[in-house]
Structure formats: C-alpha cells, structure tokens
C-alpha cells in the first residue's frame, strides 16, 4: 500500500479517526445529554434523546449549595497542593541539580523512592497521623499528604530541567556578583517556567481527581471534595438517575476546561518525561 | 490511584528513578572521583538546608513515616484506635497467605495487568500508527482521545455503572438494534465482570498509551523510513521493521506503567463494584480488599499487612522489570549521564 499522501491523506484514516473519537466521547456525551432528560424518559428509553429537553436537573444542581461547596473545596485543595508542590519541589530540585554535597545522591534516591509508595500503602497510618494532628475533616488534612506525595514526580521532572541550564550562565551571573540564591531567583525560576507549569498541571489534575485520600480523611459532607461528592450524590439519589447524570457531567467540566486550556503542556510534559 | 495524571506521569519517570536509586547508591559506596573537596562553606550548607529542608520534612513526615508505620501496624491485631498492643508477629501475613479472598484479589490484579498489556498495547499502537500519518486536525483528535484519561476515575466509574446496569443504556442500544441476545448484566455477572472492567479501563487509558506512542514515533528520524522507501519497502514493512523496533523503549516504559497501575487499581473498582453491585467479589483488587478489610471491617492491623504485601509485590515486579526489561533502555543513561 503506497502512501497516498495527497493534501488530505487517506480517507480511511479519517473514517477510523471519527469512529475512534465517537467511541471516546460517546459516553461523555451520553452523560451530558442524559442530564437533560427526566427519570421516566430514562426508564422507558435509556438510550434515547431527551424529549422534551429538561433543564431542571442542571438548574437544581447549579443552585444547590452542596455542589458549589464541593467545587470550592476541590479548588482550594488543588490550588494549595499545586502551589506548595511546585514551590517546595523547585527549591529541592535546585539543590539536587546544582549543589555538590555529601548525601546528594542519597537525597535524590530518597525522593525517587517515593514513586514506589502509592498512597494506598500508607493510607491507614496517614489517616492516624492526620487524626493526631487534629486535621481530620479539614482541607489541610488532605492538602499536606498530597503535597508530600506530589513531590517525587515534581522533583524527578524538574532536576534534569534545572541541570540543563548551562553552567556558563551561572558563571556569568557569579561574575556579575550574583549570589547562588540570587541566581536561583533571577535566572533559574524564569528559565524553568515551562517545567514548573508542567509539574503544576500534573499536580493540579492529580489533586482534583484524587479519591482515596479524601475518602479516608474527609467524613463530613461539608468538607467533601468533588469526587467524594459525586459518590455521595449518586448513592443518595440512586433512583434519580437523571439528576446523578447532571451532577456527574457538571463535575467533569472543571477538569475538562482546565485540560483543554493546558492540553499542550500536559501532553508535552508526559511525553517529555518519557524522553527524559 | 489518587493522582491519575500525576500518578501516571509519576511512574513515567519511574525507570529514571530506578536508575537514579542505583547510581545514587553507587556514588555513596565509592567517593565521587571528581569531587575536588574544597569543602562547602557554611553559607552553602545553610542554602542547602533552607531550600531542601521543607520538601524533605514534608516528604519524610507524610510519606516515609506513614509507610514505616504501615509496616509496624502490620504486626498487630488492632482496631485502629489507641496504641496497638496486641502484637501478633507474622500472624497477619500468615492469614493473608491462607485467605482465599486475597488470592482472588491478587489473581484479579494479575489478570488486569496482563489483559491491559494484551488489549491496550496493540490497540494503542494501531491507533498511533493511524494518527502518525498526515491527518488534518491531528492535534484536535489527540485532545479528544485524551479526554477519558483526564476525567476522574470516580466520575468514570459512576457514569459507566449507570450505562452498564442491567436496564441501562448499553443494553437498551443492543436491544433496539435487535441484538437482544447480547444484552447482559455486565456488572453483576461474575464471569463477565472482569471483561467489563477491562473494557472501561481500556476506554479510559488507551488514549494515554496512544499519546506516548505517538511521541515515541515522532522521535524516529524521518530519514529511516525514507531510506526504507527507497529500498522498496512497503508501508507495512516499514512500520514492522523500523517503527516498531525503534518504538521499543517507549513500549517498555508504557508496559511498566501499565503493570504498576494495574497492581494498585482502586478507585474505579471500588466505585462500581462497591456501590452499584452487591459486593466487590467479582473484580476485587488487592487495594479494594485492603480498604474493605482494613477500614470497613475495622481490622486495621490486617489492612496494613495487606498494604505492605501490595508494596512488596509492586517493588519486586518493578525491580525485576527494571533489571531484565528496562536495563538496555537505561544503560546509556546510567553510564552517560551524571
């Protein structure tokens, strides 16, 4: 089969791509449209189109305090986690990348070993630790462990990044009487912005979607994040499928918006990590 | 799987971590040859402490310490409150060895790991080959196939559970297409459940594999396929002889991530088979078993022992994989890089 790369390429490729997109997006679209139906519509015709379109499910969810409180909680947790992971991560990565000291290898190995510890393994002791700190049912109780578990990824992505900054720039800065900390502040941070953004996005989405840790730490409805909220909502209204669909689709939106804004960075970051 | 994107990408660099671990260890045993020990001054030590201290503190406090505590609690029979006093030594581990529910969970994890490789790998390679040709709107297509990967597993689970219920949309579509015979109780039918789970996992994670493979393919120099074309190789011959072998490192890293992810699968199974179907028995995994036994049955000591077992199984597989599969990929990096 010769490559018939006319300007548009092979039509079969487009057909396959369309089919693929349909398969990937079909369920998502089903959920979104399903929210516009009533329960009786869903029971009589589970896969049909809304007839008529009903907006009540969406307005109900959008006017409920619960939903917005959970959005707020998730936002706070994700933003705080992201900022702290990136800040602490870049500071430690700078040390690991550009200082020579005894124990550097050990420190790197320690952080890298964190990749082998999923939250699953540590979840019960973490719960007890958070309880002893008096942070059960509080957002910091989720944020602090998330920061810690986010550090290995961040450091492993950032260290090669910071190491790649040419030695000459550092020497030039030294000649200009720029201290190492000044160099970090004025040169390293601006130069590593792409890496910071990538790691920040990974931390944000990871935190936004996380479930197991909040499940253990947050028992009070008021402190729920969105994933817990979806679960609670769907078991509470298990007979009200249409409303669950509306709630579910609304809770997908933030991650999807965030993702579409930063898609290039995410994909670039993931593939860059593999190359590196 | 608390951090999906984060978690995955975490493991993206896992091989890098492994090689670092080793290189770090090596550096310690034999003093670095090029360290022209001029000793580091106090100012520098202070900088190091101030910059890396907070991260170290957080990491040791909230990762290392809890992991060690898990190992410690695993030796006790303990309800989760007060100081554990009922030391039972290795009893919890003996129980795990004899517990058929755990064996089942382990078996499921194994099945999921193998099936993920066998199903997602070829599908993703085909899709990546397809998208690696000249296609208009390629970047849009890439974004769209990545969408399921970005949605939280909890949401994915809730949505698919609703669609796959006995009277759900999937069966309705089948019936209205005249395929009544194919309509099934996808979730509760024990022999089907694992396949249902694999279907959902493939749907969610195949986009990630496609993106990785595409990136790998785009690193392959164009000249190679041009040279092959000059030598009269067909499209398929070129893919088979050039693209696939050169994609090897990417495939091996993806497979590693896939296996580790499969071993730690929790959210999706817990949501679907914990909430919509009577029990988690059909597709229980080690992690759901741990939570059900440890937390819901207030058998914390035992739950921690299970966590330790999960950790060691992952660790052993990771080490073996790195030793025998990833070695050739990291060798250059090990010796070349600093």
HADDOCK unambig.tbl for C-alpha pairs under 7 A between the chains (distance, minus, plus):
assign (segid A and resid 1 and name CA) (segid B and resid 234 and name CA) 6.41 0.50 0.50
assign (segid A and resid 1 and name CA) (segid B and resid 235 and name CA) 6.10 0.50 0.50
assign (segid A and resid 2 and name CA) (segid B and resid 234 and name CA) 6.79 0.50 0.50
assign (segid A and resid 2 and name CA) (segid B and resid 235 and name CA) 6.42 0.50 0.50
assign (segid A and resid 5 and name CA) (segid B and resid 134 and name CA) 6.98 0.50 0.50
assign (segid A and resid 8 and name CA) (segid B and resid 135 and name CA) 6.74 0.50 0.50
assign (segid A and resid 8 and name CA) (segid B and resid 136 and name CA) 6.74 0.50 0.50
assign (segid A and resid 9 and name CA) (segid B and resid 134 and name CA) 5.88 0.50 0.50
assign (segid A and resid 9 and name CA) (segid B and resid 135 and name CA) 6.32 0.50 0.50
assign (segid A and resid 13 and name CA) (segid B and resid 130 and name CA) 6.38 0.50 0.50
assign (segid A and resid 21 and name CA) (segid B and resid 144 and name CA) 6.49 0.50 0.50
assign (segid A and resid 21 and name CA) (segid B and resid 145 and name CA) 6.19 0.50 0.50
assign (segid A and resid 24 and name CA) (segid B and resid 145 and name CA) 5.90 0.50 0.50
assign (segid A and resid 24 and name CA) (segid B and resid 148 and name CA) 6.78 0.50 0.50
assign (segid A and resid 24 and name CA) (segid B and resid 203 and name CA) 6.76 0.50 0.50
assign (segid A and resid 31 and name CA) (segid B and resid 159 and name CA) 6.79 0.50 0.50
assign (segid A and resid 46 and name CA) (segid B and resid 168 and name CA) 5.86 0.50 0.50
assign (segid A and resid 46 and name CA) (segid B and resid 169 and name CA) 4.68 0.50 0.50
assign (segid A and resid 46 and name CA) (segid B and resid 172 and name CA) 6.12 0.50 0.50
assign (segid A and resid 47 and name CA) (segid B and resid 169 and name CA) 4.66 0.50 0.50
assign (segid A and resid 47 and name CA) (segid B and resid 172 and name CA) 6.15 0.50 0.50
assign (segid A and resid 47 and name CA) (segid B and resid 173 and name CA) 6.23 0.50 0.50
assign (segid A and resid 88 and name CA) (segid B and resid 54 and name CA) 6.58 0.50 0.50
assign (segid A and resid 88 and name CA) (segid B and resid 55 and name CA) 5.28 0.50 0.50
assign (segid A and resid 89 and name CA) (segid B and resid 55 and name CA) 6.67 0.50 0.50
assign (segid A and resid 91 and name CA) (segid B and resid 51 and name CA) 4.99 0.50 0.50
assign (segid A and resid 91 and name CA) (segid B and resid 52 and name CA) 6.06 0.50 0.50
assign (segid A and resid 92 and name CA) (segid B and resid 51 and name CA) 5.68 0.50 0.50
assign (segid A and resid 92 and name CA) (segid B and resid 52 and name CA) 4.20 0.50 0.50
assign (segid A and resid 92 and name CA) (segid B and resid 55 and name CA) 6.37 0.50 0.50
assign (segid A and resid 95 and name CA) (segid B and resid 48 and name CA) 5.99 0.50 0.50
assign (segid A and resid 95 and name CA) (segid B and resid 51 and name CA) 6.78 0.50 0.50
assign (segid A and resid 95 and name CA) (segid B and resid 52 and name CA) 6.55 0.50 0.50
assign (segid A and resid 105 and name CA) (segid B and resid 24 and name CA) 4.28 0.50 0.50
assign (segid A and resid 105 and name CA) (segid B and resid 25 and name CA) 7.00 0.50 0.50
assign (segid A and resid 105 and name CA) (segid B and resid 27 and name CA) 6.77 0.50 0.50
assign (segid A and resid 106 and name CA) (segid B and resid 24 and name CA) 5.89 0.50 0.50
assign (segid A and resid 106 and name CA) (segid B and resid 25 and name CA) 6.90 0.50 0.50
assign (segid A and resid 109 and name CA) (segid B and resid 20 and name CA) 6.26 0.50 0.50
assign (segid A and resid 109 and name CA) (segid B and resid 21 and name CA) 4.65 0.50 0.50
assign (segid A and resid 109 and name CA) (segid B and resid 24 and name CA) 6.15 0.50 0.50
assign (segid A and resid 112 and name CA) (segid B and resid 17 and name CA) 5.04 0.50 0.50
assign (segid A and resid 112 and name CA) (segid B and resid 21 and name CA) 6.99 0.50 0.50
assign (segid A and resid 115 and name CA) (segid B and resid 10 and name CA) 6.48 0.50 0.50
assign (segid A and resid 115 and name CA) (segid B and resid 11 and name CA) 6.59 0.50 0.50
assign (segid A and resid 115 and name CA) (segid B and resid 14 and name CA) 6.73 0.50 0.50
assign (segid A and resid 116 and name CA) (segid B and resid 315 and name CA) 6.89 0.50 0.50
assign (segid A and resid 120 and name CA) (segid B and resid 287 and name CA) 6.84 0.50 0.50
assign (segid A and resid 120 and name CA) (segid B and resid 307 and name CA) 6.94 0.50 0.50
assign (segid A and resid 121 and name CA) (segid B and resid 67 and name CA) 6.63 0.50 0.50
assign (segid A and resid 121 and name CA) (segid B and resid 307 and name CA) 4.66 0.50 0.50
assign (segid A and resid 121 and name CA) (segid B and resid 308 and name CA) 6.47 0.50 0.50
assign (segid A and resid 121 and name CA) (segid B and resid 311 and name CA) 6.42 0.50 0.50
assign (segid A and resid 122 and name CA) (segid B and resid 66 and name CA) 5.33 0.50 0.50
assign (segid A and resid 122 and name CA) (segid B and resid 67 and name CA) 4.87 0.50 0.50
assign (segid A and resid 122 and name CA) (segid B and resid 70 and name CA) 6.10 0.50 0.50
assign (segid A and resid 124 and name CA) (segid B and resid 304 and name CA) 6.99 0.50 0.50
assign (segid A and resid 125 and name CA) (segid B and resid 66 and name CA) 5.03 0.50 0.50
assign (segid A and resid 125 and name CA) (segid B and resid 69 and name CA) 6.01 0.50 0.50
assign (segid A and resid 125 and name CA) (segid B and resid 70 and name CA) 5.90 0.50 0.50
assign (segid A and resid 126 and name CA) (segid B and resid 62 and name CA) 6.97 0.50 0.50
assign (segid A and resid 126 and name CA) (segid B and resid 66 and name CA) 5.59 0.50 0.50
assign (segid A and resid 145 and name CA) (segid B and resid 62 and name CA) 5.44 0.50 0.50
assign (segid A and resid 148 and name CA) (segid B and resid 58 and name CA) 5.42 0.50 0.50
assign (segid A and resid 148 and name CA) (segid B and resid 59 and name CA) 4.76 0.50 0.50
assign (segid A and resid 148 and name CA) (segid B and resid 62 and name CA) 5.86 0.50 0.50
assign (segid A and resid 148 and name CA) (segid B and resid 63 and name CA) 6.36 0.50 0.50
assign (segid A and resid 149 and name CA) (segid B and resid 63 and name CA) 6.54 0.50 0.50
assign (segid A and resid 153 and name CA) (segid B and resid 10 and name CA) 4.72 0.50 0.50
assign (segid A and resid 202 and name CA) (segid B and resid 5 and name CA) 5.89 0.50 0.50
assign (segid A and resid 202 and name CA) (segid B and resid 6 and name CA) 4.71 0.50 0.50
assign (segid A and resid 203 and name CA) (segid B and resid 6 and name CA) 5.73 0.50 0.50
assign (segid A and resid 205 and name CA) (segid B and resid 5 and name CA) 6.32 0.50 0.50
assign (segid A and resid 205 and name CA) (segid B and resid 6 and name CA) 6.95 0.50 0.50
assign (segid A and resid 206 and name CA) (segid B and resid 2 and name CA) 6.75 0.50 0.50
assign (segid A and resid 206 and name CA) (segid B and resid 3 and name CA) 3.73 0.50 0.50
assign (segid A and resid 206 and name CA) (segid B and resid 4 and name CA) 5.27 0.50 0.50
assign (segid A and resid 206 and name CA) (segid B and resid 5 and name CA) 5.40 0.50 0.50
assign (segid A and resid 206 and name CA) (segid B and resid 6 and name CA) 4.76 0.50 0.50
assign (segid A and resid 206 and name CA) (segid B and resid 7 and name CA) 6.88 0.50 0.50
assign (segid A and resid 207 and name CA) (segid B and resid 3 and name CA) 5.99 0.50 0.50
assign (segid A and resid 209 and name CA) (segid B and resid 2 and name CA) 6.85 0.50 0.50
assign (segid A and resid 209 and name CA) (segid B and resid 3 and name CA) 6.43 0.50 0.50
assign (segid A and resid 209 and name CA) (segid B and resid 4 and name CA) 6.87 0.50 0.50
assign (segid A and resid 209 and name CA) (segid B and resid 152 and name CA) 4.72 0.50 0.50
assign (segid A and resid 210 and name CA) (segid B and resid 2 and name CA) 4.05 0.50 0.50
assign (segid A and resid 210 and name CA) (segid B and resid 3 and name CA) 5.29 0.50 0.50
assign (segid A and resid 211 and name CA) (segid B and resid 2 and name CA) 5.41 0.50 0.50
assign (segid A and resid 211 and name CA) (segid B and resid 267 and name CA) 6.82 0.50 0.50
assign (segid A and resid 212 and name CA) (segid B and resid 2 and name CA) 5.78 0.50 0.50
assign (segid A and resid 213 and name CA) (segid B and resid 2 and name CA) 6.95 0.50 0.50
assign (segid A and resid 227 and name CA) (segid B and resid 154 and name CA) 5.93 0.50 0.50
assign (segid A and resid 227 and name CA) (segid B and resid 155 and name CA) 6.99 0.50 0.50
assign (segid A and resid 230 and name CA) (segid B and resid 155 and name CA) 6.88 0.50 0.50
assign (segid A and resid 248 and name CA) (segid B and resid 155 and name CA) 6.30 0.50 0.50
assign (segid A and resid 252 and name CA) (segid B and resid 151 and name CA) 6.33 0.50 0.50
assign (segid A and resid 255 and name CA) (segid B and resid 150 and name CA) 6.87 0.50 0.50
assign (segid A and resid 255 and name CA) (segid B and resid 151 and name CA) 6.72 0.50 0.50
assign (segid A and resid 263 and name CA) (segid B and resid 143 and name CA) 6.94 0.50 0.50
assign (segid A and resid 270 and name CA) (segid B and resid 9 and name CA) 5.96 0.50 0.50
assign (segid A and resid 271 and name CA) (segid B and resid 212 and name CA) 5.89 0.50 0.50
assign (segid A and resid 271 and name CA) (segid B and resid 215 and name CA) 6.08 0.50 0.50
assign (segid A and resid 273 and name CA) (segid B and resid 12 and name CA) 6.30 0.50 0.50
assign (segid A and resid 273 and name CA) (segid B and resid 13 and name CA) 6.02 0.50 0.50
assign (segid A and resid 274 and name CA) (segid B and resid 12 and name CA) 5.79 0.50 0.50
assign (segid A and resid 274 and name CA) (segid B and resid 13 and name CA) 6.26 0.50 0.50
